[in-house]
Amino acid sequence: MSIGRTTPLARTGQYLLLAAYVVFLGFPLLWLLSTALTSTRDISLGATSLIPTSPTFENFGDAVRRANLVEAGRNSLVVALAATGITVLLSLPAAYGLARFRTFLRPVTLGWVLISQVFPTILVIIPLFLILKQFRLVDSLPGLTIVHVVFMLPFSLWMMIGFVANIPVDLEEAGAMDGAGRLRILVSIVFPLLRPGVVATALFAFISSWNEFLFALVLIQSPEKVTLPLTLSRFVGAEGQVQLGALAAASLLATIPSLVFFALIQRRLTSGLLSGAVKG
């Protein structure tokens, strides 16, 4: 048997482990779909199963009627896309500068990144609210977007620094020897190789902003400006009573934009990884 060749038994074991992992990841989504397709009467009677015997779409209609999911989804999408774009645009040049140039700002910035991840978010809620109130940004989507950018930027910057550091400096030096300027080197060499990092950072930023609840709960007050996580919380009554069917349907609808966003950029992430492997 040659070294590195996998036996049929080992390959079968790998496939079984992979299938178990997929089932483990997909079970919550399957349970969510099953609950959303189960009638309210069956849920109240406890007659729920992974495969509904009499599937119905009444929970989806109930969720859309009781909570303005379309408007809340639009607000979440606007905030998430804006925060993602700003975060990527800020972290990309900053990460390149910190990774390539050894200045006194590098340890200060990295220290700020680490410290920002240590402090609990709840500690800055009140000061943040007072600051935004001074600038009249409370109860506004731009204010919520700024907050998301501020709290996503440190980790996004940390991610981008790692991707920049993995690009060999020899490639930039070779471009400089061929007569390319700094801008041409960045556009033609560095940025194409950073495509996986940009996509991964954008994915992290979008999902973090899309799922954020605490800042939206504190800063957003008008019903027409609520985001999707706030809307989902309204399916839980004051006495702890949960409209399980409608909540499952609304939660399932809320996951669609994240899945679509991932589906749109995963091909770019894969092609960027392959391109970087070939060029590197």
DAVEN-V912743 format. One record per residue. N is the residue number from 1. NEAR is the number of other ideal C-beta (glycine too) atoms within 12 Angstrom. D_FIRST is the distance of its C-alpha to the first C-alpha in Angstrom with 2 decimals. Layout:
BEGIN
<<N;NEAR;D_FIRST> <N;NEAR;D_FIRST>>
END
This chain:
BEGIN
<<1;8;0.00> <2;6;3.80> <3;5;6.59> <4;7;8.82> <5;9;7.26> <6;14;9.19> <7;12;8.89> <8;11;12.19> <9;10;13.72> <10;14;13.40> <11;13;14.72> <12;13;17.49> <13;14;18.42> <14;15;18.75> <15;15;20.98> <16;14;23.02> <17;14;23.63> <18;14;24.62> <19;14;26.92> <20;14;28.48> <21;13;29.12> <22;14;30.77> <23;16;32.90> <24;13;33.87> <25;12;35.03> <26;16;36.69> <27;15;38.48> <28;17;41.47> <29;22;42.01> <30;21;41.83> <31;22;44.25> <32;27;46.52> <33;28;46.60> <34;30;47.28> <35;36;50.12> <36;36;51.59> <37;29;51.76> <38;34;53.37> <39;28;57.16> <40;26;59.20> <41;15;60.64> <42;23;57.28> <43;28;56.15> <44;15;59.38> <45;10;58.86> <46;10;55.30> <47;16;54.01> <48;27;50.98> <49;17;47.50> <50;19;44.40> <51;14;45.53> <52;25;49.35> <53;14;51.23> <54;15;53.99> <55;22;52.73> <56;22;55.48> <57;21;55.93> <58;25;59.05> <59;36;57.35> <60;29;56.52> <61;19;60.15> <62;26;61.36> <63;35;59.20> <64;23;60.46> <65;16;64.07> <66;23;64.18> <67;33;62.41> <68;24;62.68> <69;36;58.96> <70;20;59.51> <71;22;61.68> <72;36;59.57> <73;31;56.40> <74;21;58.17> <75;36;59.21> <76;45;55.70> <77;28;54.31> <78;26;56.95> <79;44;56.35> <80;39;52.54> <81;26;52.48> <82;28;55.17> <83;42;53.57> <84;37;50.15> <85;25;51.65> <86;28;53.75> <87;39;50.95> <88;37;48.62> <89;22;51.48> <90;25;52.42> <91;40;49.03> <92;33;47.65> <93;24;50.17> <94;30;50.53> <95;39;46.80> <96;30;46.70> <97;23;49.71> <98;30;48.44> <99;31;44.99> <100;23;46.36> <101;18;49.73> <102;11;50.12> <103;13;53.54> <104;11;55.24> <105;14;54.60> <106;21;50.86> <107;13;50.99> <108;13;53.90> <109;26;52.11> <110;24;48.85> <111;17;50.99> <112;22;52.78> <113;29;49.53> <114;16;48.38> <115;12;51.83> <116;23;52.21> <117;19;49.13> <118;12;50.46> <119;17;53.90> <120;11;54.17> <121;24;55.36> <122;14;58.23> <123;12;59.92> <124;20;60.64> <125;21;61.84> <126;14;65.54> <127;16;65.75> <128;28;63.80> <129;25;66.17> <130;15;69.20> <131;19;67.93> <132;27;67.20> <133;18;70.58> <134;12;72.31> <135;15;70.76> <136;11;71.42> <137;23;67.75> <138;26;67.68> <139;23;67.21> <140;24;65.83> <141;33;62.50> <142;24;62.67> <143;31;63.12> <144;41;60.13> <145;36;58.08> <146;28;59.08> <147;40;58.09> <148;41;54.65> <149;33;54.15> <150;30;55.28> <151;30;52.89> <152;43;49.88> <153;35;50.37> <154;32;49.19> <155;26;45.71> <156;42;45.45> <157;40;46.45> <158;30;43.84> <159;34;41.13> <160;43;42.41> <161;31;42.62> <162;23;38.90> <163;34;38.17> <164;36;40.66> <165;21;39.30> <166;22;35.82> <167;32;37.39> <168;18;37.36> <169;20;40.92> <170;13;40.06> <171;25;40.21> <172;27;43.77> <173;15;44.76> <174;16;43.53> <175;25;45.62> <176;20;48.60> <177;11;48.31> <178;14;48.47> <179;9;51.75> <180;19;50.75> <181;14;52.84> <182;18;51.77> <183;14;52.36> <184;16;50.45> <185;26;47.47> <186;25;47.48> <187;16;47.87> <188;20;45.52> <189;30;42.76> <190;38;42.84> <191;28;43.78> <192;24;41.21> <193;32;38.42> <194;39;40.03> <195;30;39.81> <196;34;37.03> <197;37;39.10> <198;36;42.26> <199;32;40.73> <200;32;39.21> <201;42;42.55> <202;39;44.50> <203;31;42.42> <204;35;42.97> <205;43;46.67> <206;36;47.30> <207;27;45.76> <208;33;47.51> <209;45;50.83> <210;39;50.47> <211;27;49.86> <212;33;52.38> <213;25;55.08> <214;26;56.96> <215;36;58.52> <216;38;59.47> <217;24;61.08> <218;26;63.23> <219;35;64.08> <220;36;64.51> <221;18;67.65> <222;18;68.72> <223;16;67.35> <224;18;66.80> <225;28;64.53> <226;31;62.17> <227;44;58.44> <228;40;56.06> <229;33;54.98> <230;37;58.69> <231;36;59.32> <232;35;56.57> <233;25;58.13> <234;25;61.34> <235;28;59.81> <236;19;60.12> <237;14;63.71> <238;8;65.90> <239;6;65.55> <240;8;61.79> <241;12;61.87> <242;22;58.94> <243;29;59.15> <244;29;55.57> <245;36;55.37> <246;36;56.98> <247;32;54.99> <248;35;51.69> <249;39;52.83> <250;40;54.03> <251;35;50.86> <252;31;48.77> <253;33;50.97> <254;37;50.69> <255;27;46.90> <256;24;47.10> <257;31;48.11> <258;30;45.23> <259;19;42.74> <260;17;44.46> <261;27;44.47> <262;23;40.76> <263;15;40.07> <264;17;42.22> <265;28;40.60> <266;20;36.92> <267;15;36.40> <268;23;38.09> <269;27;35.95> <270;18;32.71> <271;17;34.09> <272;28;35.37> <273;24;32.06> <274;16;30.39> <275;19;33.40> <276;29;33.39> <277;14;29.73> <278;11;30.50> <279;21;33.80> <280;21;32.70>>
END
